[in-house]
Amino acid sequence: MLGDEESVEEESLLKKLLLLIILLLPAVPMAGEKKQPPPNPADYPLTLHVYSSHMADLCAPGCIWVQHLNIVMGKLKYELSDTISRSDLLRVGDYKARILKDETDRSYEYQRKYEFLLPDGATREYLVVAESE
């Protein structure tokens, strides 16, 4: 009879342990994830003025929407293309930005990518696809 009481206690303990494991299991993946701190506005020294924003469809092989921005920086005008497909249109106005990539292999051509800091702290990357005076 003493053995029956021990087995009931062991079963109760195992059930409690199993319940604890089930409750803690969702927290395990989150414990390894580190939340990124919000971007520091001081890291975005450029102010780019977006004077035109439009969507263009890109079909190769399937069709997606890609955002294009026309900006002014100094005396030059640039057209920027979003690096991912999205359906929201960025409003015209001034945005803080920084250069993420600036490669110049020859004096007459380059590749440049900007990262915009949006008012809510989100960021977006845009690739320079045109330049004019």
PyMOL commands that place a pseudoatom at each C-alpha (Angstrom):
pseudoatom trace, name=CA, resn=MET, resi=1, chain=A, elem=C, hetatm=0, pos=[0.000, 0.000, 0.000]
pseudoatom trace, name=CA, resn=LEU, resi=2, chain=A, elem=C, hetatm=0, pos=[2.926, 2.316, 0.687]
pseudoatom trace, name=CA, resn=GLY, resi=3, chain=A, elem=C, hetatm=0, pos=[4.143, 1.657, -2.860]
pseudoatom trace, name=CA, resn=ASP, resi=4, chain=A, elem=C, hetatm=0, pos=[0.827, 2.867, -4.296]
pseudoatom trace, name=CA, resn=GLU, resi=5, chain=A, elem=C, hetatm=0, pos=[1.152, 6.225, -2.465]
pseudoatom trace, name=CA, resn=GLU, resi=6, chain=A, elem=C, hetatm=0, pos=[4.713, 6.683, -3.765]
pseudoatom trace, name=CA, resn=SER, resi=7, chain=A, elem=C, hetatm=0, pos=[3.660, 5.962, -7.326]
pseudoatom trace, name=CA, resn=VAL, resi=8, chain=A, elem=C, hetatm=0, pos=[0.771, 8.463, -7.052]
pseudoatom trace, name=CA, resn=GLU, resi=9, chain=A, elem=C, hetatm=0, pos=[3.201, 11.118, -5.737]
pseudoatom trace, name=CA, resn=GLU, resi=10, chain=A, elem=C, hetatm=0, pos=[5.682, 10.349, -8.523]
pseudoatom trace, name=CA, resn=GLU, resi=11, chain=A, elem=C, hetatm=0, pos=[2.914, 10.568, -11.124]
pseudoatom trace, name=CA, resn=SER, resi=12, chain=A, elem=C, hetatm=0, pos=[1.734, 13.889, -9.664]
pseudoatom trace, name=CA, resn=LEU, resi=13, chain=A, elem=C, hetatm=0, pos=[5.301, 15.217, -9.681]
pseudoatom trace, name=CA, resn=LEU, resi=14, chain=A, elem=C, hetatm=0, pos=[5.807, 14.105, -13.302]
pseudoatom trace, name=CA, resn=LYS, resi=15, chain=A, elem=C, hetatm=0, pos=[2.570, 15.816, -14.339]
pseudoatom trace, name=CA, resn=LYS, resi=16, chain=A, elem=C, hetatm=0, pos=[3.673, 19.064, -12.667]
pseudoatom trace, name=CA, resn=LEU, resi=17, chain=A, elem=C, hetatm=0, pos=[7.092, 18.839, -14.313]
pseudoatom trace, name=CA, resn=LEU, resi=18, chain=A, elem=C, hetatm=0, pos=[5.517, 18.185, -17.724]
pseudoatom trace, name=CA, resn=LEU, resi=19, chain=A, elem=C, hetatm=0, pos=[3.183, 21.155, -17.265]
pseudoatom trace, name=CA, resn=LEU, resi=20, chain=A, elem=C, hetatm=0, pos=[6.140, 23.381, -16.346]
pseudoatom trace, name=CA, resn=ILE, resi=21, chain=A, elem=C, hetatm=0, pos=[8.055, 22.264, -19.449]
pseudoatom trace, name=CA, resn=ILE, resi=22, chain=A, elem=C, hetatm=0, pos=[5.031, 22.936, -21.660]
pseudoatom trace, name=CA, resn=LEU, resi=23, chain=A, elem=C, hetatm=0, pos=[4.612, 26.412, -20.180]
pseudoatom trace, name=CA, resn=LEU, resi=24, chain=A, elem=C, hetatm=0, pos=[8.297, 27.316, -20.543]
pseudoatom trace, name=CA, resn=LEU, resi=25, chain=A, elem=C, hetatm=0, pos=[8.797, 25.850, -24.024]
pseudoatom trace, name=CA, resn=PRO, resi=26, chain=A, elem=C, hetatm=0, pos=[7.550, 28.931, -25.940]
pseudoatom trace, name=CA, resn=ALA, resi=27, chain=A, elem=C, hetatm=0, pos=[10.012, 31.132, -24.038]
pseudoatom trace, name=CA, resn=VAL, resi=28, chain=A, elem=C, hetatm=0, pos=[13.062, 29.099, -25.085]
pseudoatom trace, name=CA, resn=PRO, resi=29, chain=A, elem=C, hetatm=0, pos=[13.326, 30.403, -28.698]
pseudoatom trace, name=CA, resn=MET, resi=30, chain=A, elem=C, hetatm=0, pos=[12.735, 33.982, -27.536]
pseudoatom trace, name=CA, resn=ALA, resi=31, chain=A, elem=C, hetatm=0, pos=[15.521, 33.737, -24.964]
pseudoatom trace, name=CA, resn=GLY, resi=32, chain=A, elem=C, hetatm=0, pos=[18.062, 33.290, -27.764]
pseudoatom trace, name=CA, resn=GLU, resi=33, chain=A, elem=C, hetatm=0, pos=[16.710, 36.178, -29.837]
pseudoatom trace, name=CA, resn=LYS, resi=34, chain=A, elem=C, hetatm=0, pos=[18.241, 39.553, -29.138]
pseudoatom trace, name=CA, resn=LYS, resi=35, chain=A, elem=C, hetatm=0, pos=[16.019, 42.511, -29.833]
pseudoatom trace, name=CA, resn=GLN, resi=36, chain=A, elem=C, hetatm=0, pos=[17.785, 45.056, -31.997]
pseudoatom trace, name=CA, resn=PRO, resi=37, chain=A, elem=C, hetatm=0, pos=[18.059, 48.494, -30.431]
pseudoatom trace, name=CA, resn=PRO, resi=38, chain=A, elem=C, hetatm=0, pos=[16.291, 51.234, -32.381]
pseudoatom trace, name=CA, resn=PRO, resi=39, chain=A, elem=C, hetatm=0, pos=[18.453, 52.984, -34.981]
pseudoatom trace, name=CA, resn=ASN, resi=40, chain=A, elem=C, hetatm=0, pos=[20.360, 56.021, -33.772]
pseudoatom trace, name=CA, resn=PRO, resi=41, chain=A, elem=C, hetatm=0, pos=[19.342, 59.116, -35.801]
pseudoatom trace, name=CA, resn=ALA, resi=42, chain=A, elem=C, hetatm=0, pos=[22.927, 60.409, -35.482]
pseudoatom trace, name=CA, resn=ASP, resi=43, chain=A, elem=C, hetatm=0, pos=[23.994, 57.492, -37.707]
pseudoatom trace, name=CA, resn=TYR, resi=44, chain=A, elem=C, hetatm=0, pos=[21.942, 59.002, -40.570]
pseudoatom trace, name=CA, resn=PRO, resi=45, chain=A, elem=C, hetatm=0, pos=[23.826, 62.207, -41.443]
pseudoatom trace, name=CA, resn=LEU, resi=46, chain=A, elem=C, hetatm=0, pos=[22.249, 62.859, -44.849]
pseudoatom trace, name=CA, resn=THR, resi=47, chain=A, elem=C, hetatm=0, pos=[18.953, 64.607, -45.483]
pseudoatom trace, name=CA, resn=LEU, resi=48, chain=A, elem=C, hetatm=0, pos=[17.415, 63.493, -48.770]
pseudoatom trace, name=CA, resn=HIS, resi=49, chain=A, elem=C, hetatm=0, pos=[14.389, 65.259, -50.221]
pseudoatom trace, name=CA, resn=VAL, resi=50, chain=A, elem=C, hetatm=0, pos=[11.942, 62.904, -51.936]
pseudoatom trace, name=CA, resn=TYR, resi=51, chain=A, elem=C, hetatm=0, pos=[10.041, 64.977, -54.505]
pseudoatom trace, name=CA, resn=SER, resi=52, chain=A, elem=C, hetatm=0, pos=[8.392, 62.088, -56.343]
pseudoatom trace, name=CA, resn=SER, resi=53, chain=A, elem=C, hetatm=0, pos=[7.367, 58.583, -55.331]
pseudoatom trace, name=CA, resn=HIS, resi=54, chain=A, elem=C, hetatm=0, pos=[5.753, 55.980, -57.579]
pseudoatom trace, name=CA, resn=MET, resi=55, chain=A, elem=C, hetatm=0, pos=[5.251, 52.253, -57.969]
pseudoatom trace, name=CA, resn=ALA, resi=56, chain=A, elem=C, hetatm=0, pos=[6.422, 50.326, -61.020]
pseudoatom trace, name=CA, resn=ASP, resi=57, chain=A, elem=C, hetatm=0, pos=[5.692, 46.762, -61.939]
pseudoatom trace, name=CA, resn=LEU, resi=58, chain=A, elem=C, hetatm=0, pos=[8.687, 44.547, -62.539]
pseudoatom trace, name=CA, resn=CYS, resi=59, chain=A, elem=C, hetatm=0, pos=[7.970, 41.379, -64.470]
pseudoatom trace, name=CA, resn=ALA, resi=60, chain=A, elem=C, hetatm=0, pos=[10.793, 38.855, -64.659]
pseudoatom trace, name=CA, resn=PRO, resi=61, chain=A, elem=C, hetatm=0, pos=[9.497, 36.068, -64.568]
pseudoatom trace, name=CA, resn=GLY, resi=62, chain=A, elem=C, hetatm=0, pos=[6.588, 36.951, -62.210]
pseudoatom trace, name=CA, resn=CYS, resi=63, chain=A, elem=C, hetatm=0, pos=[5.326, 40.475, -61.613]
pseudoatom trace, name=CA, resn=ILE, resi=64, chain=A, elem=C, hetatm=0, pos=[5.986, 42.444, -58.421]
pseudoatom trace, name=CA, resn=TRP, resi=65, chain=A, elem=C, hetatm=0, pos=[5.576, 46.081, -57.409]
pseudoatom trace, name=CA, resn=VAL, resi=66, chain=A, elem=C, hetatm=0, pos=[8.777, 48.038, -56.812]
pseudoatom trace, name=CA, resn=GLN, resi=67, chain=A, elem=C, hetatm=0, pos=[8.852, 51.531, -55.369]
pseudoatom trace, name=CA, resn=HIS, resi=68, chain=A, elem=C, hetatm=0, pos=[10.814, 54.247, -57.174]
pseudoatom trace, name=CA, resn=LEU, resi=69, chain=A, elem=C, hetatm=0, pos=[11.784, 57.541, -55.570]
pseudoatom trace, name=CA, resn=ASN, resi=70, chain=A, elem=C, hetatm=0, pos=[13.087, 60.702, -57.181]
pseudoatom trace, name=CA, resn=ILE, resi=71, chain=A, elem=C, hetatm=0, pos=[15.282, 62.624, -54.760]
pseudoatom trace, name=CA, resn=VAL, resi=72, chain=A, elem=C, hetatm=0, pos=[17.413, 65.741, -54.660]
pseudoatom trace, name=CA, resn=MET, resi=73, chain=A, elem=C, hetatm=0, pos=[20.721, 65.801, -52.862]
pseudoatom trace, name=CA, resn=GLY, resi=74, chain=A, elem=C, hetatm=0, pos=[22.807, 68.883, -53.385]
pseudoatom trace, name=CA, resn=LYS, resi=75, chain=A, elem=C, hetatm=0, pos=[22.789, 69.822, -57.074]
pseudoatom trace, name=CA, resn=LEU, resi=76, chain=A, elem=C, hetatm=0, pos=[22.116, 66.297, -58.324]
pseudoatom trace, name=CA, resn=LYS, resi=77, chain=A, elem=C, hetatm=0, pos=[18.882, 64.386, -58.786]
pseudoatom trace, name=CA, resn=TYR, resi=78, chain=A, elem=C, hetatm=0, pos=[18.701, 60.626, -58.334]
pseudoatom trace, name=CA, resn=GLU, resi=79, chain=A, elem=C, hetatm=0, pos=[16.155, 57.912, -58.931]
pseudoatom trace, name=CA, resn=LEU, resi=80, chain=A, elem=C, hetatm=0, pos=[16.183, 55.218, -56.281]
pseudoatom trace, name=CA, resn=SER, resi=81, chain=A, elem=C, hetatm=0, pos=[14.610, 51.785, -56.477]
pseudoatom trace, name=CA, resn=ASP, resi=82, chain=A, elem=C, hetatm=0, pos=[13.404, 49.787, -53.491]
pseudoatom trace, name=CA, resn=THR, resi=83, chain=A, elem=C, hetatm=0, pos=[15.392, 46.630, -52.837]
pseudoatom trace, name=CA, resn=ILE, resi=84, chain=A, elem=C, hetatm=0, pos=[12.267, 44.571, -52.029]
pseudoatom trace, name=CA, resn=SER, resi=85, chain=A, elem=C, hetatm=0, pos=[8.708, 44.443, -53.284]
pseudoatom trace, name=CA, resn=ARG, resi=86, chain=A, elem=C, hetatm=0, pos=[6.139, 46.374, -51.274]
pseudoatom trace, name=CA, resn=SER, resi=87, chain=A, elem=C, hetatm=0, pos=[2.717, 47.865, -51.853]
pseudoatom trace, name=CA, resn=ASP, resi=88, chain=A, elem=C, hetatm=0, pos=[2.941, 51.011, -49.692]
pseudoatom trace, name=CA, resn=LEU, resi=89, chain=A, elem=C, hetatm=0, pos=[3.971, 54.286, -51.265]
pseudoatom trace, name=CA, resn=LEU, resi=90, chain=A, elem=C, hetatm=0, pos=[6.473, 56.497, -49.413]
pseudoatom trace, name=CA, resn=ARG, resi=91, chain=A, elem=C, hetatm=0, pos=[5.248, 60.061, -49.028]
pseudoatom trace, name=CA, resn=VAL, resi=92, chain=A, elem=C, hetatm=0, pos=[7.241, 62.967, -50.458]
pseudoatom trace, name=CA, resn=GLY, resi=93, chain=A, elem=C, hetatm=0, pos=[9.308, 64.954, -47.969]
pseudoatom trace, name=CA, resn=ASP, resi=94, chain=A, elem=C, hetatm=0, pos=[12.671, 64.996, -46.217]
pseudoatom trace, name=CA, resn=TYR, resi=95, chain=A, elem=C, hetatm=0, pos=[14.201, 61.806, -44.825]
pseudoatom trace, name=CA, resn=LYS, resi=96, chain=A, elem=C, hetatm=0, pos=[17.350, 61.104, -42.863]
pseudoatom trace, name=CA, resn=ALA, resi=97, chain=A, elem=C, hetatm=0, pos=[19.612, 58.622, -44.638]
pseudoatom trace, name=CA, resn=ARG, resi=98, chain=A, elem=C, hetatm=0, pos=[23.041, 57.068, -44.781]
pseudoatom trace, name=CA, resn=ILE, resi=99, chain=A, elem=C, hetatm=0, pos=[25.083, 55.379, -47.479]
pseudoatom trace, name=CA, resn=LEU, resi=100, chain=A, elem=C, hetatm=0, pos=[25.207, 51.602, -47.030]
pseudoatom trace, name=CA, resn=LYS, resi=101, chain=A, elem=C, hetatm=0, pos=[27.221, 50.805, -50.137]
pseudoatom trace, name=CA, resn=ASP, resi=102, chain=A, elem=C, hetatm=0, pos=[29.337, 53.050, -52.328]
pseudoatom trace, name=CA, resn=GLU, resi=103, chain=A, elem=C, hetatm=0, pos=[31.536, 51.218, -54.810]
pseudoatom trace, name=CA, resn=THR, resi=104, chain=A, elem=C, hetatm=0, pos=[33.481, 53.033, -57.471]
pseudoatom trace, name=CA, resn=ASP, resi=105, chain=A, elem=C, hetatm=0, pos=[35.584, 50.746, -59.645]
pseudoatom trace, name=CA, resn=ARG, resi=106, chain=A, elem=C, hetatm=0, pos=[36.041, 53.350, -62.371]
pseudoatom trace, name=CA, resn=SER, resi=107, chain=A, elem=C, hetatm=0, pos=[35.891, 57.132, -62.205]
pseudoatom trace, name=CA, resn=TYR, resi=108, chain=A, elem=C, hetatm=0, pos=[32.904, 57.218, -64.569]
pseudoatom trace, name=CA, resn=GLU, resi=109, chain=A, elem=C, hetatm=0, pos=[30.544, 54.726, -62.854]
pseudoatom trace, name=CA, resn=TYR, resi=110, chain=A, elem=C, hetatm=0, pos=[29.466, 53.620, -59.398]
pseudoatom trace, name=CA, resn=GLN, resi=111, chain=A, elem=C, hetatm=0, pos=[27.017, 51.573, -57.331]
pseudoatom trace, name=CA, resn=ARG, resi=112, chain=A, elem=C, hetatm=0, pos=[25.363, 53.169, -54.320]
pseudoatom trace, name=CA, resn=LYS, resi=113, chain=A, elem=C, hetatm=0, pos=[22.756, 52.035, -51.823]
pseudoatom trace, name=CA, resn=TYR, resi=114, chain=A, elem=C, hetatm=0, pos=[21.062, 54.289, -49.267]
pseudoatom trace, name=CA, resn=GLU, resi=115, chain=A, elem=C, hetatm=0, pos=[19.288, 53.366, -46.062]
pseudoatom trace, name=CA, resn=PHE, resi=116, chain=A, elem=C, hetatm=0, pos=[16.439, 55.683, -45.059]
pseudoatom trace, name=CA, resn=LEU, resi=117, chain=A, elem=C, hetatm=0, pos=[15.439, 56.200, -41.431]
pseudoatom trace, name=CA, resn=LEU, resi=118, chain=A, elem=C, hetatm=0, pos=[11.667, 56.558, -41.321]
pseudoatom trace, name=CA, resn=PRO, resi=119, chain=A, elem=C, hetatm=0, pos=[9.825, 58.593, -38.655]
pseudoatom trace, name=CA, resn=ASP, resi=120, chain=A, elem=C, hetatm=0, pos=[8.709, 55.462, -36.772]
pseudoatom trace, name=CA, resn=GLY, resi=121, chain=A, elem=C, hetatm=0, pos=[12.297, 54.163, -36.506]
pseudoatom trace, name=CA, resn=ALA, resi=122, chain=A, elem=C, hetatm=0, pos=[11.931, 51.616, -39.321]
pseudoatom trace, name=CA, resn=THR, resi=123, chain=A, elem=C, hetatm=0, pos=[14.518, 51.586, -42.102]
pseudoatom trace, name=CA, resn=ARG, resi=124, chain=A, elem=C, hetatm=0, pos=[14.341, 50.919, -45.850]
pseudoatom trace, name=CA, resn=GLU, resi=125, chain=A, elem=C, hetatm=0, pos=[17.070, 50.362, -48.406]
pseudoatom trace, name=CA, resn=TYR, resi=126, chain=A, elem=C, hetatm=0, pos=[17.090, 51.970, -51.849]
pseudoatom trace, name=CA, resn=LEU, resi=127, chain=A, elem=C, hetatm=0, pos=[19.486, 51.464, -54.743]
pseudoatom trace, name=CA, resn=VAL, resi=128, chain=A, elem=C, hetatm=0, pos=[20.514, 54.336, -57.023]
pseudoatom trace, name=CA, resn=VAL, resi=129, chain=A, elem=C, hetatm=0, pos=[19.252, 53.509, -60.535]
pseudoatom trace, name=CA, resn=ALA, resi=130, chain=A, elem=C, hetatm=0, pos=[19.506, 56.941, -62.223]
pseudoatom trace, name=CA, resn=GLU, resi=131, chain=A, elem=C, hetatm=0, pos=[21.354, 60.229, -61.844]
pseudoatom trace, name=CA, resn=SER, resi=132, chain=A, elem=C, hetatm=0, pos=[20.789, 63.639, -63.477]
pseudoatom trace, name=CA, resn=GLU, resi=133, chain=A, elem=C, hetatm=0, pos=[21.725, 67.289, -63.052]
for i in range(1, 133): cmd.bond("trace and resi %d" % i, "trace and resi %d" % (i + 1))
show_as sticks, trace
zoom trace
